[in-house]
Structure formats: structure tokens, C-alpha cells
């Protein structure tokens, strides 16, 4: 659904949710070796790092401040 001026009201969230599975898979592939050898606290830290990296890449792909 678009507004009369042609913008999509939730374009950022649509773009990010569409790209998130692929980006998450790429980031997890980069961290898989570290995760396999990490202890509990390191896994917690790595999971937070993974989430930050995924969000960074999503924001780069579909910036929240952009017009859609």
C-alpha cells in the first residue's frame, strides 16, 4: 500500500524484514567457528555481536531515515 504521494509508510521495516534472513545467515556463517569453541559467557558476547552486526548491515541496506 502506498500513500497518495507514492511513498510506502513502512518501507524500511519491509525492506529490512525481507533481507534479514539472508543477512543473518551470512553473519552466522562468519561467526560459526568462534561460536563452536566459545564458553557460555563468550557465546553471550558473540550473540550480542552478531545482533549488532546484523542490525548494522540491515540499516546499511535499508536506512531508517530514507524515503521509501
PyMOL Python script that loads the backbone (N, CA, C, O; Angstrom):
from pymol import cmd

cmd.read_pdbstr("""\
ATOM      1  N   UNK A   1       0.840  -1.172   0.000  1.00  0.00           N
ATOM      2  CA  UNK A   1       0.000   0.000   0.000  1.00  0.00           C
ATOM      3  C   UNK A   1       0.891   1.244   0.000  1.00  0.00           C
ATOM      4  O   UNK A   1       1.829   1.353   0.790  1.00  0.00           O
ATOM      5  N   UNK A   2       0.591   2.143  -0.867  1.00  0.00           N
ATOM      6  CA  UNK A   2       1.359   3.378  -0.941  1.00  0.00           C
ATOM      7  C   UNK A   2       0.463   4.561  -0.586  1.00  0.00           C
ATOM      8  O   UNK A   2      -0.761   4.489  -0.692  1.00  0.00           O
ATOM      9  N   UNK A   3       1.084   5.623  -0.175  1.00  0.00           N
ATOM     10  CA  UNK A   3       0.348   6.850   0.116  1.00  0.00           C
ATOM     11  C   UNK A   3       0.091   7.577  -1.207  1.00  0.00           C
ATOM     12  O   UNK A   3       0.659   7.201  -2.232  1.00  0.00           O
ATOM     13  N   UNK A   4      -0.747   8.602  -1.200  1.00  0.00           N
ATOM     14  CA  UNK A   4      -1.036   9.327  -2.445  1.00  0.00           C
ATOM     15  C   UNK A   4       0.213   9.893  -3.133  1.00  0.00           C
ATOM     16  O   UNK A   4       0.234  10.053  -4.354  1.00  0.00           O
ATOM     17  N   UNK A   5       1.242  10.193  -2.351  1.00  0.00           N
ATOM     18  CA  UNK A   5       2.454  10.749  -2.963  1.00  0.00           C
ATOM     19  C   UNK A   5       3.431   9.668  -3.420  1.00  0.00           C
ATOM     20  O   UNK A   5       4.518   9.986  -3.903  1.00  0.00           O
ATOM     21  N   UNK A   6       3.058   8.390  -3.274  1.00  0.00           N
ATOM     22  CA  UNK A   6       3.883   7.299  -3.784  1.00  0.00           C
ATOM     23  C   UNK A   6       4.823   6.668  -2.784  1.00  0.00           C
ATOM     24  O   UNK A   6       5.541   5.732  -3.134  1.00  0.00           O
ATOM     25  N   UNK A   7       4.847   7.145  -1.551  1.00  0.00           N
ATOM     26  CA  UNK A   7       5.719   6.584  -0.526  1.00  0.00           C
ATOM     27  C   UNK A   7       5.062   5.390   0.147  1.00  0.00           C
ATOM     28  O   UNK A   7       3.837   5.326   0.250  1.00  0.00           O
ATOM     29  N   UNK A   8       5.860   4.464   0.595  1.00  0.00           N
ATOM     30  CA  UNK A   8       5.373   3.311   1.345  1.00  0.00           C
ATOM     31  C   UNK A   8       5.585   3.615   2.822  1.00  0.00           C
ATOM     32  O   UNK A   8       6.723   3.818   3.246  1.00  0.00           O
ATOM     33  N   UNK A   9       4.508   3.653   3.624  1.00  0.00           N
ATOM     34  CA  UNK A   9       4.637   4.062   5.028  1.00  0.00           C
ATOM     35  C   UNK A   9       5.606   3.217   5.849  1.00  0.00           C
ATOM     36  O   UNK A   9       6.328   3.758   6.687  1.00  0.00           O
ATOM     37  N   UNK A  10       5.639   1.930   5.632  1.00  0.00           N
ATOM     38  CA  UNK A  10       6.521   1.055   6.415  1.00  0.00           C
ATOM     39  C   UNK A  10       7.606   0.437   5.530  1.00  0.00           C
ATOM     40  O   UNK A  10       7.959  -0.730   5.694  1.00  0.00           O
ATOM     41  N   UNK A  11       8.121   1.219   4.605  1.00  0.00           N
ATOM     42  CA  UNK A  11       9.097   0.719   3.640  1.00  0.00           C
ATOM     43  C   UNK A  11      10.379   0.219   4.273  1.00  0.00           C
ATOM     44  O   UNK A  11      10.942  -0.780   3.824  1.00  0.00           O
ATOM     45  N   UNK A  12      10.851   0.897   5.310  1.00  0.00           N
ATOM     46  CA  UNK A  12      12.089   0.481   5.972  1.00  0.00           C
ATOM     47  C   UNK A  12      11.918  -0.888   6.615  1.00  0.00           C
ATOM     48  O   UNK A  12      12.752  -1.772   6.423  1.00  0.00           O
ATOM     49  N   UNK A  13      10.853  -1.067   7.370  1.00  0.00           N
ATOM     50  CA  UNK A  13      10.648  -2.355   8.042  1.00  0.00           C
ATOM     51  C   UNK A  13      10.395  -3.470   7.036  1.00  0.00           C
ATOM     52  O   UNK A  13      10.813  -4.607   7.255  1.00  0.00           O
ATOM     53  N   UNK A  14       9.718  -3.158   5.937  1.00  0.00           N
ATOM     54  CA  UNK A  14       9.515  -4.173   4.896  1.00  0.00           C
ATOM     55  C   UNK A  14      10.837  -4.582   4.259  1.00  0.00           C
ATOM     56  O   UNK A  14      11.109  -5.768   4.072  1.00  0.00           O
ATOM     57  N   UNK A  15      11.647  -3.598   3.933  1.00  0.00           N
ATOM     58  CA  UNK A  15      12.941  -3.888   3.320  1.00  0.00           C
ATOM     59  C   UNK A  15      13.852  -4.672   4.242  1.00  0.00           C
ATOM     60  O   UNK A  15      14.515  -5.619   3.819  1.00  0.00           O
ATOM     61  N   UNK A  16      13.883  -4.272   5.508  1.00  0.00           N
ATOM     62  CA  UNK A  16      14.744  -4.965   6.466  1.00  0.00           C
ATOM     63  C   UNK A  16      14.242  -6.372   6.753  1.00  0.00           C
ATOM     64  O   UNK A  16      15.047  -7.299   6.850  1.00  0.00           O
ATOM     65  N   UNK A  17      12.942  -6.556   6.890  1.00  0.00           N
ATOM     66  CA  UNK A  17      12.435  -7.898   7.189  1.00  0.00           C
ATOM     67  C   UNK A  17      12.609  -8.836   6.003  1.00  0.00           C
ATOM     68  O   UNK A  17      12.761 -10.043   6.190  1.00  0.00           O
ATOM     69  N   UNK A  18      12.590  -8.301   4.792  1.00  0.00           N
ATOM     70  CA  UNK A  18      12.813  -9.136   3.615  1.00  0.00           C
ATOM     71  C   UNK A  18      14.272  -9.573   3.508  1.00  0.00           C
ATOM     72  O   UNK A  18      14.554 -10.691   3.076  1.00  0.00           O
ATOM     73  N   UNK A  19      15.191  -8.708   3.895  1.00  0.00           N
ATOM     74  CA  UNK A  19      16.619  -9.001   3.755  1.00  0.00           C
ATOM     75  C   UNK A  19      17.213  -9.695   4.974  1.00  0.00           C
ATOM     76  O   UNK A  19      18.302 -10.262   4.894  1.00  0.00           O
ATOM     77  N   UNK A  20      16.510  -9.655   6.097  1.00  0.00           N
ATOM     78  CA  UNK A  20      17.094 -10.150   7.346  1.00  0.00           C
ATOM     79  C   UNK A  20      17.506 -11.624   7.330  1.00  0.00           C
ATOM     80  O   UNK A  20      18.601 -11.928   7.803  1.00  0.00           O
ATOM     81  N   UNK A  21      16.699 -12.559   6.817  1.00  0.00           N
ATOM     82  CA  UNK A  21      17.137 -13.965   6.847  1.00  0.00           C
ATOM     83  C   UNK A  21      18.468 -14.209   6.140  1.00  0.00           C
ATOM     84  O   UNK A  21      19.321 -14.935   6.652  1.00  0.00           O
ATOM     85  N   UNK A  22      18.645 -13.614   4.984  1.00  0.00           N
ATOM     86  CA  UNK A  22      19.889 -13.817   4.239  1.00  0.00           C
ATOM     87  C   UNK A  22      21.073 -13.176   4.961  1.00  0.00           C
ATOM     88  O   UNK A  22      22.141 -13.781   5.054  1.00  0.00           O
ATOM     89  N   UNK A  23      20.894 -11.971   5.465  1.00  0.00           N
ATOM     90  CA  UNK A  23      21.968 -11.285   6.173  1.00  0.00           C
ATOM     91  C   UNK A  23      22.326 -12.027   7.447  1.00  0.00           C
ATOM     92  O   UNK A  23      23.507 -12.186   7.758  1.00  0.00           O
ATOM     93  N   UNK A  24      21.318 -12.487   8.193  1.00  0.00           N
ATOM     94  CA  UNK A  24      21.569 -13.235   9.425  1.00  0.00           C
ATOM     95  C   UNK A  24      22.365 -14.508   9.127  1.00  0.00           C
ATOM     96  O   UNK A  24      23.276 -14.862   9.875  1.00  0.00           O
ATOM     97  N   UNK A  25      22.022 -15.187   8.045  1.00  0.00           N
ATOM     98  CA  UNK A  25      22.735 -16.401   7.664  1.00  0.00           C
ATOM     99  C   UNK A  25      24.197 -16.099   7.335  1.00  0.00           C
ATOM    100  O   UNK A  25      25.086 -16.861   7.716  1.00  0.00           O
ATOM    101  N   UNK A  26      24.449 -15.004   6.637  1.00  0.00           N
ATOM    102  CA  UNK A  26      25.817 -14.613   6.298  1.00  0.00           C
ATOM    103  C   UNK A  26      26.627 -14.303   7.553  1.00  0.00           C
ATOM    104  O   UNK A  26      27.775 -14.729   7.682  1.00  0.00           O
ATOM    105  N   UNK A  27      26.021 -13.560   8.473  1.00  0.00           N
ATOM    106  CA  UNK A  27      26.738 -13.182   9.693  1.00  0.00           C
ATOM    107  C   UNK A  27      27.004 -14.419  10.550  1.00  0.00           C
ATOM    108  O   UNK A  27      28.103 -14.574  11.084  1.00  0.00           O
ATOM    109  N   UNK A  28      26.022 -15.291  10.685  1.00  0.00           N
ATOM    110  CA  UNK A  28      26.231 -16.518  11.467  1.00  0.00           C
ATOM    111  C   UNK A  28      27.333 -17.377  10.863  1.00  0.00           C
ATOM    112  O   UNK A  28      28.105 -17.999  11.592  1.00  0.00           O
ATOM    113  N   UNK A  29      27.412 -17.414   9.545  1.00  0.00           N
ATOM    114  CA  UNK A  29      28.476 -18.178   8.888  1.00  0.00           C
ATOM    115  C   UNK A  29      29.854 -17.611   9.236  1.00  0.00           C
ATOM    116  O   UNK A  29      30.829 -18.355   9.347  1.00  0.00           O
ATOM    117  N   UNK A  30      29.924 -16.297   9.405  1.00  0.00           N
ATOM    118  CA  UNK A  30      31.196 -15.673   9.770  1.00  0.00           C
ATOM    119  C   UNK A  30      31.586 -15.963  11.222  1.00  0.00           C
ATOM    120  O   UNK A  30      32.772 -15.993  11.552  1.00  0.00           O
ATOM    121  N   UNK A  31      30.606 -16.174  12.077  1.00  0.00           N
ATOM    122  CA  UNK A  31      30.869 -16.378  13.500  1.00  0.00           C
ATOM    123  C   UNK A  31      30.829 -17.842  13.926  1.00  0.00           C
ATOM    124  O   UNK A  31      31.087 -18.134  15.094  1.00  0.00           O
ATOM    125  N   UNK A  32      30.520 -18.766  13.035  1.00  0.00           N
ATOM    126  CA  UNK A  32      30.290 -20.156  13.424  1.00  0.00           C
ATOM    127  C   UNK A  32      31.509 -20.786  14.100  1.00  0.00           C
ATOM    128  O   UNK A  32      31.355 -21.534  15.066  1.00  0.00           O
ATOM    129  N   UNK A  33      32.686 -20.502  13.621  1.00  0.00           N
ATOM    130  CA  UNK A  33      33.893 -21.089  14.214  1.00  0.00           C
ATOM    131  C   UNK A  33      34.108 -20.576  15.637  1.00  0.00           C
ATOM    132  O   UNK A  33      34.438 -21.345  16.540  1.00  0.00           O
ATOM    133  N   UNK A  34      33.921 -19.293  15.826  1.00  0.00           N
ATOM    134  CA  UNK A  34      34.076 -18.718  17.164  1.00  0.00           C
ATOM    135  C   UNK A  34      33.014 -19.246  18.122  1.00  0.00           C
ATOM    136  O   UNK A  34      33.302 -19.507  19.289  1.00  0.00           O
ATOM    137  N   UNK A  35      31.796 -19.402  17.634  1.00  0.00           N
ATOM    138  CA  UNK A  35      30.715 -19.901  18.493  1.00  0.00           C
ATOM    139  C   UNK A  35      30.955 -21.340  18.933  1.00  0.00           C
ATOM    140  O   UNK A  35      30.636 -21.712  20.062  1.00  0.00           O
ATOM    141  N   UNK A  36      31.516 -22.142  18.043  1.00  0.00           N
ATOM    142  CA  UNK A  36      31.706 -23.550  18.365  1.00  0.00           C
ATOM    143  C   UNK A  36      32.746 -23.769  19.461  1.00  0.00           C
ATOM    144  O   UNK A  36      32.693 -24.766  20.181  1.00  0.00           O
ATOM    145  N   UNK A  37      33.683 -22.847  19.587  1.00  0.00           N
ATOM    146  CA  UNK A  37      34.732 -23.022  20.591  1.00  0.00           C
ATOM    147  C   UNK A  37      34.581 -22.095  21.794  1.00  0.00           C
ATOM    148  O   UNK A  37      35.482 -22.014  22.629  1.00  0.00           O
ATOM    149  N   UNK A  38      33.453 -21.397  21.890  1.00  0.00           N
ATOM    150  CA  UNK A  38      33.267 -20.404  22.951  1.00  0.00           C
ATOM    151  C   UNK A  38      32.621 -21.013  24.191  1.00  0.00           C
ATOM    152  O   UNK A  38      31.846 -21.965  24.105  1.00  0.00           O
ATOM    153  N   UNK A  39      32.958 -20.440  25.345  1.00  0.00           N
ATOM    154  CA  UNK A  39      32.269 -20.845  26.568  1.00  0.00           C
ATOM    155  C   UNK A  39      30.962 -20.051  26.678  1.00  0.00           C
ATOM    156  O   UNK A  39      30.623 -19.291  25.771  1.00  0.00           O
ATOM    157  N   UNK A  40      30.243 -20.221  27.761  1.00  0.00           N
ATOM    158  CA  UNK A  40      28.917 -19.615  27.906  1.00  0.00           C
ATOM    159  C   UNK A  40      28.973 -18.096  27.803  1.00  0.00           C
ATOM    160  O   UNK A  40      28.192 -17.500  27.062  1.00  0.00           O
ATOM    161  N   UNK A  41      29.879 -17.466  28.532  1.00  0.00           N
ATOM    162  CA  UNK A  41      29.963 -16.006  28.522  1.00  0.00           C
ATOM    163  C   UNK A  41      30.419 -15.478  27.172  1.00  0.00           C
ATOM    164  O   UNK A  41      29.957 -14.430  26.720  1.00  0.00           O
ATOM    165  N   UNK A  42      31.308 -16.188  26.543  1.00  0.00           N
ATOM    166  CA  UNK A  42      31.752 -15.778  25.210  1.00  0.00           C
ATOM    167  C   UNK A  42      30.613 -15.899  24.200  1.00  0.00           C
ATOM    168  O   UNK A  42      30.488 -15.066  23.302  1.00  0.00           O
ATOM    169  N   UNK A  43      29.781 -16.932  24.344  1.00  0.00           N
ATOM    170  CA  UNK A  43      28.627 -17.081  23.446  1.00  0.00           C
ATOM    171  C   UNK A  43      27.650 -15.927  23.610  1.00  0.00           C
ATOM    172  O   UNK A  43      27.114 -15.410  22.631  1.00  0.00           O
ATOM    173  N   UNK A  44      27.424 -15.528  24.860  1.00  0.00           N
ATOM    174  CA  UNK A  44      26.532 -14.385  25.106  1.00  0.00           C
ATOM    175  C   UNK A  44      27.090 -13.148  24.412  1.00  0.00           C
ATOM    176  O   UNK A  44      26.354 -12.426  23.740  1.00  0.00           O
ATOM    177  N   UNK A  45      28.375 -12.904  24.571  1.00  0.00           N
ATOM    178  CA  UNK A  45      29.017 -11.754  23.944  1.00  0.00           C
ATOM    179  C   UNK A  45      28.956 -11.867  22.416  1.00  0.00           C
ATOM    180  O   UNK A  45      28.687 -10.881  21.730  1.00  0.00           O
ATOM    181  N   UNK A  46      29.207 -13.067  21.888  1.00  0.00           N
ATOM    182  CA  UNK A  46      29.177 -13.267  20.442  1.00  0.00           C
ATOM    183  C   UNK A  46      27.765 -13.070  19.887  1.00  0.00           C
ATOM    184  O   UNK A  46      27.599 -12.495  18.811  1.00  0.00           O
ATOM    185  N   UNK A  47      26.752 -13.541  20.608  1.00  0.00           N
ATOM    186  CA  UNK A  47      25.365 -13.357  20.156  1.00  0.00           C
ATOM    187  C   UNK A  47      25.023 -11.863  20.078  1.00  0.00           C
ATOM    188  O   UNK A  47      24.354 -11.422  19.144  1.00  0.00           O
ATOM    189  N   UNK A  48      25.484 -11.100  21.057  1.00  0.00           N
ATOM    190  CA  UNK A  48      25.249  -9.653  21.024  1.00  0.00           C
ATOM    191  C   UNK A  48      25.996  -9.032  19.840  1.00  0.00           C
ATOM    192  O   UNK A  48      25.479  -8.135  19.174  1.00  0.00           O
ATOM    193  N   UNK A  49      27.195  -9.507  19.591  1.00  0.00           N
ATOM    194  CA  UNK A  49      27.964  -9.008  18.443  1.00  0.00           C
ATOM    195  C   UNK A  49      27.271  -9.350  17.128  1.00  0.00           C
ATOM    196  O   UNK A  49      27.238  -8.540  16.201  1.00  0.00           O
ATOM    197  N   UNK A  50      26.725 -10.542  17.061  1.00  0.00           N
ATOM    198  CA  UNK A  50      26.004 -10.969  15.858  1.00  0.00           C
ATOM    199  C   UNK A  50      24.788 -10.073  15.638  1.00  0.00           C
ATOM    200  O   UNK A  50      24.550  -9.617  14.519  1.00  0.00           O
ATOM    201  N   UNK A  51      24.023  -9.821  16.687  1.00  0.00           N
ATOM    202  CA  UNK A  51      22.837  -8.974  16.566  1.00  0.00           C
ATOM    203  C   UNK A  51      23.205  -7.555  16.132  1.00  0.00           C
ATOM    204  O   UNK A  51      22.518  -6.964  15.298  1.00  0.00           O
ATOM    205  N   UNK A  52      24.282  -7.009  16.690  1.00  0.00           N
ATOM    206  CA  UNK A  52      24.732  -5.675  16.287  1.00  0.00           C
ATOM    207  C   UNK A  52      25.156  -5.657  14.819  1.00  0.00           C
ATOM    208  O   UNK A  52      24.841  -4.717  14.089  1.00  0.00           O
ATOM    209  N   UNK A  53      25.870  -6.697  14.390  1.00  0.00           N
ATOM    210  CA  UNK A  53      26.337  -6.768  13.012  1.00  0.00           C
ATOM    211  C   UNK A  53      25.157  -6.911  12.049  1.00  0.00           C
ATOM    212  O   UNK A  53      25.129  -6.271  10.997  1.00  0.00           O
ATOM    213  N   UNK A  54      24.190  -7.744  12.408  1.00  0.00           N
ATOM    214  CA  UNK A  54      23.003  -7.909  11.561  1.00  0.00           C
ATOM    215  C   UNK A  54      22.274  -6.574  11.442  1.00  0.00           C
ATOM    216  O   UNK A  54      21.912  -6.159  10.341  1.00  0.00           O
ATOM    217  N   UNK A  55      22.058  -5.906  12.567  1.00  0.00           N
ATOM    218  CA  UNK A  55      21.341  -4.623  12.543  1.00  0.00           C
ATOM    219  C   UNK A  55      22.117  -3.573  11.753  1.00  0.00           C
ATOM    220  O   UNK A  55      21.519  -2.786  11.019  1.00  0.00           O
ATOM    221  N   UNK A  56      23.437  -3.553  11.896  1.00  0.00           N
ATOM    222  CA  UNK A  56      24.264  -2.616  11.143  1.00  0.00           C
ATOM    223  C   UNK A  56      24.096  -2.842   9.643  1.00  0.00           C
ATOM    224  O   UNK A  56      23.914  -1.889   8.885  1.00  0.00           O
ATOM    225  N   UNK A  57      24.158  -4.097   9.219  1.00  0.00           N
ATOM    226  CA  UNK A  57      24.036  -4.410   7.790  1.00  0.00           C
ATOM    227  C   UNK A  57      22.630  -4.103   7.273  1.00  0.00           C
ATOM    228  O   UNK A  57      22.473  -3.630   6.148  1.00  0.00           O
ATOM    229  N   UNK A  58      21.612  -4.370   8.089  1.00  0.00           N
ATOM    230  CA  UNK A  58      20.244  -4.049   7.676  1.00  0.00           C
ATOM    231  C   UNK A  58      20.058  -2.547   7.529  1.00  0.00           C
ATOM    232  O   UNK A  58      19.432  -2.086   6.575  1.00  0.00           O
ATOM    233  N   UNK A  59      20.600  -1.787   8.469  1.00  0.00           N
ATOM    234  CA  UNK A  59      20.498  -0.328   8.391  1.00  0.00           C
ATOM    235  C   UNK A  59      21.266   0.227   7.201  1.00  0.00           C
ATOM    236  O   UNK A  59      20.886   1.251   6.633  1.00  0.00           O
ATOM    237  N   UNK A  60      22.327  -0.438   6.832  1.00  0.00           N
ATOM    238  CA  UNK A  60      23.097  -0.018   5.665  1.00  0.00           C
ATOM    239  C   UNK A  60      22.318  -0.312   4.380  1.00  0.00           C
ATOM    240  O   UNK A  60      22.333   0.480   3.437  1.00  0.00           O
ATOM    241  N   UNK A  61      21.645  -1.452   4.357  1.00  0.00           N
ATOM    242  CA  UNK A  61      20.873  -1.864   3.189  1.00  0.00           C
ATOM    243  C   UNK A  61      19.581  -1.050   3.038  1.00  0.00           C
ATOM    244  O   UNK A  61      19.252  -0.584   1.947  1.00  0.00           O
ATOM    245  N   UNK A  62      18.865  -0.889   4.137  1.00  0.00           N
ATOM    246  CA  UNK A  62      17.609  -0.138   4.145  1.00  0.00           C
ATOM    247  C   UNK A  62      17.645   0.865   5.278  1.00  0.00           C
ATOM    248  O   UNK A  62      17.137   0.579   6.362  1.00  0.00           O
ATOM    249  N   UNK A  63      18.228   2.024   5.061  1.00  0.00           N
ATOM    250  CA  UNK A  63      18.383   3.028   6.123  1.00  0.00           C
ATOM    251  C   UNK A  63      17.028   3.500   6.675  1.00  0.00           C
ATOM    252  O   UNK A  63      16.115   3.788   5.902  1.00  0.00           O
ATOM    253  N   UNK A  64      16.893   3.579   7.995  1.00  0.00           N
ATOM    254  CA  UNK A  64      15.638   4.018   8.592  1.00  0.00           C
ATOM    255  C   UNK A  64      15.249   5.450   8.220  1.00  0.00           C
ATOM    256  O   UNK A  64      14.064   5.781   8.214  1.00  0.00           O
ATOM    257  N   UNK A  65      16.220   6.296   7.915  1.00  0.00           N
ATOM    258  CA  UNK A  65      15.913   7.703   7.618  1.00  0.00           C
ATOM    259  C   UNK A  65      15.591   7.936   6.135  1.00  0.00           C
ATOM    260  O   UNK A  65      15.269   9.058   5.744  1.00  0.00           O
ATOM    261  N   UNK A  66      15.675   6.895   5.318  1.00  0.00           N
ATOM    262  CA  UNK A  66      15.411   7.046   3.887  1.00  0.00           C
ATOM    263  C   UNK A  66      13.908   7.074   3.595  1.00  0.00           C
ATOM    264  O   UNK A  66      13.097   6.628   4.407  1.00  0.00           O
ATOM    265  N   UNK A  67      13.564   7.594   2.449  1.00  0.00           N
ATOM    266  CA  UNK A  67      12.171   7.609   1.993  1.00  0.00           C
ATOM    267  C   UNK A  67      11.935   6.404   1.104  1.00  0.00           C
ATOM    268  O   UNK A  67      12.763   6.084   0.251  1.00  0.00           O
ATOM    269  N   UNK A  68      10.817   5.740   1.299  1.00  0.00           N
ATOM    270  CA  UNK A  68      10.511   4.528   0.530  1.00  0.00           C
ATOM    271  C   UNK A  68       9.206   4.684  -0.218  1.00  0.00           C
ATOM    272  O   UNK A  68       8.784   3.766  -0.920  1.00  0.00           O
TER     273      UNK A  68
END
""", "prot")
cmd.dss("prot")
cmd.show_as("cartoon", "prot")
cmd.util.cbc("prot")
cmd.orient("prot")
